[in-house]
Amino acid sequence: MAPTHQGGPLRLVVTGGGTGGHTYPALTAVRALQERLAAQGRTVEVLWIGTAAGLEARVAPAEGIRFAPVATGKIRRSSNPLKLLSPANVRDMCRVPLGAWQARALITGFRPDVVLATGGYVAVPVGLAARSCRVPLVVHEQTVRLGLANRLLARAATRVAVSSESTLPLLPKSARPTAAVTGNPVRPAVLAGHADKAVAALGLDGFDRTLPTVYVTGGAQGSAQINTLVSATLPWLLERANVIHQCGPANEPALRTHAESLPPQLAARYLLTGYLGAELPDVLALADLVVSRSGAGTLAELTALGKAAVLVPLASSAGNEQAHNATHLHRSGAATALLAPVTPDHLRTALTPLLADPHHRETMAAHSRHHGRPDAAQRLVDVLLTTATP
């Protein structure tokens, strides 16, 4: 399918979402593409095709991006093939052709030069529609292992972009020759933090800057598991470090009550907050060590910054992907992975050498930086531009 206006705006369809792990890398890539072409005096017209209930339905319009929903269905994983034929799966599978028909109509009307699919169930019908319309399709995988949607689309894609060299052998043989290792796009603001700004903005005057600073996070909503582990080790931890603990808004009241029992000299080195917004880049710049989940977006940020980390994977993540992500970094010395079941003793054991030995932290940080790709968005833009219909 030829583009509508030769030499005019680049026309891009984006699909993917449901979660931030699929949505925000796509948004970062769109912004990088717009900036690249603006420098050349060109513009980008973007249509984001997603699900009405997905995160992308809120994010895209808020960012000024045209959004259109299509039907899709979730395929529920199971090691038992018979369970794949559950009524819910059969019902949702029947929605995929409807979504593909809707997506084909949108693509035919919009006439894109290229389609970017970043995963999530909605990417399947849209990717298949792009293939049927003969529009170049770029599939981007954020995790070490291929997600289910991207595994299905890899054979239909014109090019596949992956975040790690370890993913290349998992691709279909037909996709490997043209695959590109781009990394996972990271928001530019994350890379531009300043430690002293965090101290000033958050009032961290009680922190002892001769001690390492630990940033604890379970994501925007917090993690009950990580909160429990840290609370159980808190006095011990604060004797050895300053701690910024982002716990999730719903968890803050109970944790604040627990923190009130801390001795004043330890309490001065502890900041508990439900949520971090614009301060996050500065907190990351200040942190010598991070305790967190191991989602693809989190690890993209930590490795781009070269941060030592203790990772506590979310056991219920799709396909156990967080455990695979954490193990991948653990094996190369870029992080310490704590796989379930995890106890406070496990956390103390993992933190002890990192808190006691700056050289140990620096070595882990260097290994982490080796995995990082702060230019991932630009690399993905390169793939999109070289794949787009001329």
N, C-alpha and C positions, 0 to 999 in steps of 0.2 A: 504494500500500500504506500503510495507516494505521499509526502507531506503536503499540507494544504498550500503553504506559501514557501516556495523555494527561496532561500536566503532571508526569510522573515524570522519571526520568533521561533525558537525551539519549542516544540510541543511535547510535553512529558506527561504520561500517565503514571501515577504512583499507586501501588496497591500493597496492602499489608497493614497489620495492626492487631487490635484486640487487647494488646498489652503495650506498655512503654518500651519493652525490649525490641518490638518490631516497629513501633511508631516513631520514636525519637531518632534512631539512626536515619530513617527515611527523611524526616524533616531536616536534619542536619545536612544531608546530602543535597536536598533541594536548595537550601540556603547557600551552600557552597557553589552549586551550579549557577544560581542567579548572580552571585558575586563575580564568578569567573566570566560569564557572558556580558555582564554589565560593563566590565573593564574593556570588553571588545566592542561596546556599543550595541549589544544585542539584548533581547529580553527572552524570558521563558514563560510560556503559558502552561499552567499545571492543572491537571484534574486528578483528584485523589479519589479512588474508588475503594470503598470499605464497607463495613457493616454499620447499620444504624445504631447498634448497641455498643460498638467498640470505642476505645479511647480515641481513635482517629476521627470519629464523628464530631468530637468536641475540639480536638487539637487543630485539625486542618482549617475549619472556618475561623477559629480564633487567630490563626496565623495568616488570614487573608487568602486561603487557598480554597478554590472551588471543590466541593465535596459531593459525591453521588453514592448512595447506598445500593448494594445488591444483596440478593439472598445467598446464604451459604449455610453449610452444616458442619458441625463438629464431629470428627471421627474419633470415637473413644477407644483408646488403646487397650489391648489385652493380649496376654500370651496365649490365651485360648481362642483359636480361630472361630469357634462356635459363638463366643460372646461378641465377636465383631458383627454378627448378624442379629444383634439385639434390636428390638423395635425402635429404640431411640436412634441407633446408628442407621438403620434402614431408612427411617424417616428423614434424617439429615442428609444421607447420601442422595436421596431423591431431590433435595433442594439444590445440589450442585449443578445439574443441568440447567435449572431455572436461573441460577446465578450466572452461569456461562452465557446464557441467552441474553440476559440483561446487560452483562458486561460487553458482549459483542455489539449490542446496539449503541452503547456509550462510546466504545472505541471507534465504531464506524462513523459516528457523528462527530467525534472530536478529532479523529485522524492524527494520532500522535506520531512523532518521529521515533520514539522509543518508550518502552514500558519498564519501570523498575518495580520488582516484587521483592519485599523484604520479609515475607513469611507470615504465618497466621493463616487460618483456614480460608479467609476471603481471598488470599492470593491464588488459590487453586483455580476457581472459575475464571478469574480475571486473566491469569497466565495462560490458561487454555484458550480463552477468547483471543488473546494477542496472537497466539500461535495460529489459530484458524484465520485470523485477518492478515497474517504474514507481516506483523509488526515486530521489529526486533525486541527481544525480551531479555532483560538483565535480571538475574536472580541473585540476591545478596543474602548470605548466611552469616548470622552474628555469632553462633556458638561453635564450639570445637567439633561437635557432631552435627550432622545435617538434621534439621527439624523435619517433621513429617511432611509438611506442605512443600518445603523446598526439595525434599527427596523426590516427591512426585513431579515437581516442575523442572528438575535439573535436566531431564532428557528433552524437554521442550524448549529449553532456554537457548538463546543465541550465545550468551556468555554467562558464566557463573562466577561471582566474586565471593571469596571466602575471607574469614578473619584470621585464619591460621594455616600454616603449611600442613599441619596435621590433618586438616580436613580434605586435602587433595586426594589421598588414596580412597576416600569414602565416596567420591563422586563416580557416576557412571563413566566407564572408559571413554565413551564418546564425548563427554564434557571436559575431560582433563586437558586436552591439548590447548584449549582456548581459555581455560580458567585463569583467574587473576587473584593473587593474594593482596587484598587491599587493606585489611584490618577492619575494625568496626568504627564507624564515624563517631567522633567525640565532639560535643559542643565546644566551640572555641573559648567560651567564657571559663570553662573548667580548667583550661590550661593557663589562665592568666591571673591566678590568685596571688595574693601577697600576705605572708604570715602576719606582719605587723598590723595589717588592716583587720584581721580576725581578732587580734588582741584588743584593739581599740573598739571595734563594733560590738563585741560581745562582753566587754568589760572583764577581761581575763587578767586583771592586775595581780590577782592572788596566785597566778601560775608561777611555778619555779622554772625558769627557762634553762636552768642547768639540768633539769630532768627531761626525759623524752615525753612527747605529747602523743597520746593515743586517741584516735577518733573511732568511736563505736557507732555503727549504724546498721539498722535492719531495713533500710529503704524508707520511703516517705511515710508509710504506715507503721513502721517499726516492726520488730520481730520479737514475739513473746519468748522464744527460745534464747535469743542472744541477750535480751534484757534480763532474763533469769540467771543466765550464766555470769553476766557481768555483776549483777547485784550480789551474787553469792561470793564474788571475789573482790568486792569493791574496797574494803579497808586495806587488804593486801596490795591491791593494784595501786591505790593512791599513795602508798608509802614509796612507790617506785616510779610513779609517772603522774603527769597531769592528764586528765581525762575529759574529753568532750563527748557526751553521750546523747545522740539523737535517737529518741526512743519511740517516736510516734505519738501524735496528740492524744489518742485514747489511753495510752499507757502512762502518761506523764503524772497524773495525780497520785497513783499508788506508788510509783517510784520516788516521787518527791517526798512522800511521807517516810519512806525507807531511808532516804538520804539525810533526813533531819537528825538522825541518830549519829551521824558522823562527827568525830572530833573536829573542832574549828580549823585546826591546821590542815586536816585532810579535806574538809569541805571547801576550803579556799582553792583547792586544786581540782575541783569537780564542777563541770558545767552540765546540767541536765536540761535538755530542750526537746520539746515535742517535734519540732520541725525546723529545718534550715532552708532558707530560700536563697537570696542573693549572696549570703555570707558563705555558702558552701565552697566556692573556689578558694576563698581565703583560708577556710578551715583545712581544706586539703593541703594547701601550701604549708600550713603550720604543722600538720601531723607528721610525726616520724614513723608512725605505725598505725595501721587500720585494722579493725576487727569488723568483718562484714559478711553478708551473703556473697554468693559467687555467680550472680547473674551476668550475662554477657555484657550488658552496658556498664555495670559496676567495674568489671575487670578491664574493660577497654579504657576506662578513666584511670584506674589505678596503675595499669601498666604504661599508659601514655605519660603519666606523671612520674613513674618509677618509684612506687611506694611499696615498702615492706608490708606484708599483710598476713593476718591469720583469718582463714576463711571457714565459715560454718555454712555449708550448702543447705539450701532448702530441700528437704527430703522429698517433698511432694511435687517438685518441679517436673514439667513435662519431659518424659523420657529420661528422668534423672539427670537432666543436662547440667544442673549446677554442680553435682558431684563430679561429673566428667570435666567440667571447666576447672574446678579447683584442683583435681588430681593432675591435670595437665600442667598447671603452674607448679604444683608441689614437686613433681618429678624433676623439674629443672632448677629447683632451688629458688623459684621466684615468689613463693608463698608457702605457708604451712596450712595444710588442709586438715580439718577436723571432721571426720565422717561419722555419721550416726552409729551408735548413740554417743552423745558428747556430755561429759560431766564438768563441773567446775574445776575438778582436778586436772582434766585434760586441758582446759583453757590455761590454767596456771602453768602447766608443764610447757605448753607451747609459747607462752609469753616470757617465761623466765629468761632464757638465753637472749632473746631479742631486746628485752629491757635492760639487761645487765651489760651487754656488749655492743657498743656503737658500731664496731667493725662488722659484727654479725648482721646488724640492720642494714648497713651500707652495702654489704655483699648481696643480701637478698634484694635490696632496692635496685642494684645494678642488673641482676638477673631479670627482675620485673621489667625494667626499662628496655631490656633486650627484646621482650615480647611486645612492647608498646609500639603503636603506630599513630602518633599524633597527627599525621598527615592523611589518615584513612579517608576522610571525606574528599580530599583532593584526588586521591587515587581512584575512588569510586566515580568521581566526576570524569576522570580520564576514560574510564571504561564506558561510561554512558555516551560520551561524545564520540568515541571511536566506533561505537556500536550503532548509533542512531542512523536512520536513513539519511543519506546525503542530500 
